[in-house]
Amino acid sequence: MGNALLKVDMVMFYSYRQATHADLPELLRLNYQLDCDQWSSERFDDLFEHELPIILLLAPDGRVAGFLVYLLCLDEARILNLVIDKEYQRCGLGTRLLTHVLDEICSNDLAKYAMLEVRVSNLVAFNMYTQHGFRVISLRKDYYTDTRIEDGYLMELVLPIAPSLPQN
């Protein structure tokens, strides 16, 4: 219990940076902690090749504590994956990483909407997304087929408009 309190107190010392191909072993390490929806090395290589943003959450000791991958297309930011190291889960780091990325997207006026899919059974993630204002817009029947067939929610968040500069 004390260790979890220490992690929560240390949250303010976490930092963010864009992943590089050199981070692939850490991305795979975190990804393989998942029970389902694991991404292959080739999938990460494809993300790097197409220069998709992979934002890392770094612990105070420099270890990668989590990552978020998203895609920008027209006026939409599509969140493809958000993973937090099991050692750091339930300390608010997923919320901090999601908030950081959404703030960056809004402050740079990169999208009007954020979209994502989440497993119906993933109540922790679902609750985090709804607390951020995401709402379910549809149910995707049998959307996940990796380890078991499962429905997914398609969720959307209308992003706030960044203040525009005064016109002369």
N, C-alpha and C positions, 0 to 999 in steps of 0.2 A: 504493500500500500504506500509506504514512504517513497519508494522508487517512482511510482506513478505521480505522486505529488511533486517530486523533483522535476519530472518531465514537464508537467503543466507549468511550473514556475519558470522553466527554461524556455518556454514557447517564444518569448519575446526575443530570444537570441538566435532564432532560426533565420535562414536567409534563402534566397531564391536565385537560380541562374538557369540559363538555357543549357540543355544537355548537349553533349558532343558524342561522336562515335566512341570516344574513349570511355564513356560512361556505360557502354553496352553491358558489361558484366554486372554492374549494379542494377541496371534496369531489369535484366533477366533474373537476377537474384530476387528482387522484389516481386516480379511477375510470377515466378514459380511458387511463391507463397500462397497464391490464389488457388482455391479448390477448383475453379472453373475459369473459362474465358482466358486461358493463357495465350500470350502472344509469342510467336516464334522469333528466333534471332533474325530470320529473313524478313519478318514483318517490320521489326525495328529498323533493319537496314533500309527497307523501302521508305520508312518515315524520314530517315536521315537523308536519303537520296532526294526526296521531294521537299526537303527543308521544312517539314511540319514542326510547329513549336512543341517541344517537349520541355516542360518547366519542371525543374528539380526543386525539392524542398530539402535544404541542407541542415543537419543538426549542428549544434554548437561545436562538436568535435570534427566536423567536416564530412561525416558520413551522410549518404543519401538516405533520407527518412521517408521520401515519397516522390511521386511524379504525377504530372497531369499532362495529357496529350490532347491537343485540340486542332481543329481544321477551320480555317476561315473560307467561306464561300459566299460571294455576294454580300448580303446583309446578315448572314448567319454565322455564329460561332458554334461549331459542333464539337462537344466534348466527347472524345473517343474513349478515354480511359483515365481513371483516377485511382491510384494505388498508394496506400500508406503501409510502411513496414509494420508487421504484426507487433513488433516490440514497442511501437509508438502509437498504436491504435487506441481510440477512446480517450485521447488527450486533447482533442480539438484541432489536430493538425490537418485533417481533411478539410475542415471548415476554413482554416487559415489559407491553405493552398488554393481552394476554390475561390475564396474571396479575393486573394491576390490576383489571380488570373482574370476574374471578372472585372476587377478594378482597372487592370491594364487595358483590357478590351474596351471598356467604357471611356476611360480617360483619353485613349487614342482614337476614339470614335470608329472602331473597326467593325462593329456589328450592331444590329438593332435587336437581335434575338440570340439567345443561347438555347441550344437543343441538346438532348441526351437521351439515351435509353438506360433503363435500370431494370434488373430482374425483379419480378413481383415479390420474390422471397427475400430480397435484400432490404429489410426494413430499416436498418441503420442508415444506409445510403439514401433510401427513399425519404426518410425523415429529415436528413441533412439537406437534401435538395428542396424539400417543401419549406423548410425553415428559411432558405435563401429566396423563396418566392417562386420557385418552379411549380408549374401545375401540370397535371396529367392532361394531355390532349387526345391520347388514344391508347388502346391496348393492342399490342402486337402479339397475336396468337402464335404460339410455338416459335417465338423469335430466336431464342437461344437453343442451340442444338449440340453444343460441344460435349458436355459430360452427361447432361440430361436435358430432355425437352422441357422448356419452360417459357411462359409468357413474359413479355417485357412491357414496361410502360414507356411510351414516348412522352417526354416532358419538355416544357418550353418555359423560358423566362423572357419577358419583354425587358430589355435593358434600358436603363435611364439614358436620356440624351445628354451627352456632354455639353456643358455650356459653350456656346459659340462666341467667337470674338465679335465685338461691336463692328458694324459696317460703317464705313466712312461715306 
